Amino acid sequence: MLQMMHPMCAKPVRNVCGICAETVQKMRGFVRDLCGVCAVFGKGNSTMRITRIAAITLALLSLTGCFEAQDDSIAHDPYEPKSVMEVEHPEWTRSATIYQINTRQFTPEGTFKTAEAELPRLKALGADILWLMPIHEIGEKNRKGTLGSPYAVKDYYSVNPEFGTLEDFKSFLAAAHAQGMHVIIDWVANHTAWDNALATEHPDWYERDWKGDFRPTPWWDWSDIIDLDYSKRDVREYMTKALVYWVKDVGIDGYRIDTAGFVPTDFWENVRAELDAIKPVFMLGEWEDRDLYRKAFDATYAWSWNKAVHDIAKGHADTGALFVYYSWNESAYPRDAYRMTYTSNHDQNAWEGTQFEHFGPALENAIVLSVVGEGMPLIYNGQEAGNEKRLEFFEKDPIKWREHWVGDLFKKLFALKHENTALWNGAAGARMISVVNSAPKQVLSFVRENEQDGVFALMNFSGDEQTISFSEGPHYGAYTDYFTGEAVRFDASSSVTLPAWGYKVYVAVQQ
């Protein structure tokens, strides 16, 4: 900021930025007065006067912006806390759960039409957001397996004919919306198939290896794809327009972004702004970085949560691993950040093992904690049927559907999440507060409570029966055992016995 003299009346104009000062000096030939004292626009014909008035208006707007910025800086308190998260969640995400659909394996036919017929079942299960793995045409060059990976996209505006037509997808989308569910699709922005038309039409849009050739993502075995170069402006424009198309023209409700952190965050921030200008969207990023929440994403993966529970289940850690996760979750992430807690997904099932392999006897605890603890829970299709196989990734391998206790458990827990506001997502829900117990390495115990609702949850992450007492607690009061309906009251003398790998969820009785 600087001080300059008014160009006509010589009155001092204080604290004008250099840009405004230069603008005013360049307009001396048109401006007779800027301070309101002289108030003379000069002589000449009407066209000249209009030109001068327009010039004055622009100058005043420029200076006003400068002065407003100055006023803001004067009023700004550098010690006042500021939120690091500017994303505004759609209201329909506040108590939402996510259900992932692998269209190829979801039904024997593997089509949108047959998937549409399953929507009432998913609604009854308690699914709110349906995430479809990539629906686009798959590349053929360097394809893996017979059918290829859906993450090798040949055309971002296309629909994979294996799944049906665009009209079939729109029908699925409309049916989901009619039942109060929302639909997001998987988006692969980091790379394309080798035979995507962009590779021939715009070869300069791609990254190159040391030989100058197209290259797959470094250090991975993704030989069926090649990486785009986001240092190129036109790449960003093309990809943004494609993302806008599916929201604006087709009507989807957002995206799950594959390898979100491999693409620059500023790109996603602009994408979010353009999508939100159309309608409120939900953005899930396959990453675990808090910076993505600033202006881009509603939710990211809770990878470290999944690993902590897995390590406990395999005997490589005790509940201290979860203490570390929840400490970071509370201290390092924005209060309103959604973190997706999951017990399976397409990658984990295909490459690491089924839910039973991954968690063994701790599976029930893992499922309960994914819903009752802080986080946005996910079901991967087939979990609710107790799917016992690693689904093929590049071939047809349909899920064998059946009734199963895992589905019953998810359904009951999702109903609790929907009705109990303490379990809602982000800042809409209550924080977890640790309840100190007498076996802290084996048993995780916590409350989540707000003015309306509350739960007291306990999980025995050991192969031995545990009878625990509590040194103190925010858990005192009247509860109902959510799974048995038994009335329970906790005070300083209370204790609880949990079987090996057992759990309890108590719902607070509001007075």
Secondary structure, DSSP 8 states (H G I E B T S, - for coil): -EEEE-TTT--EEEEE-HHHHHHHHHTTTT-S-SSSSS----SS-HHHHHHHHHHHHHHHHHHHHHHHHHHHHHH--TTS---S------GGGTT--EEEE-HHHHSSS-SHHHHHTTHHHHHHHT--EEEE---SEE--TT--TTT--TTSEEETT---TTT--HHHHHHHHHHHHHTT-EEEEEE--SEEETT-HHHHH-GGGB-B-TTSSB--STTS--TTEEEB-TTSHHHHHHHHHHHHHIIIII---EEEETTGGGS-HHHHHHHHHHHHTTS--EEEESS--GGGGTTT-SEEE-HHHHHHHHHHHTTS--THHHHHHHHHHHHHS-TT-EEEEES--HHIIIII--HHHHHGGGHHHHHHHHHHSSSEEEEETTGGGT--S---SSS---------HHHHHHHHHHHHHHH-GGGSSGGGS--EEE--BS-TTTEEEEEEE-SS-EEEEEEE-SSS-EEEEBSS-TT-EEEEETTT--EEEE-TT-EEEE-TT-EEEEEE---
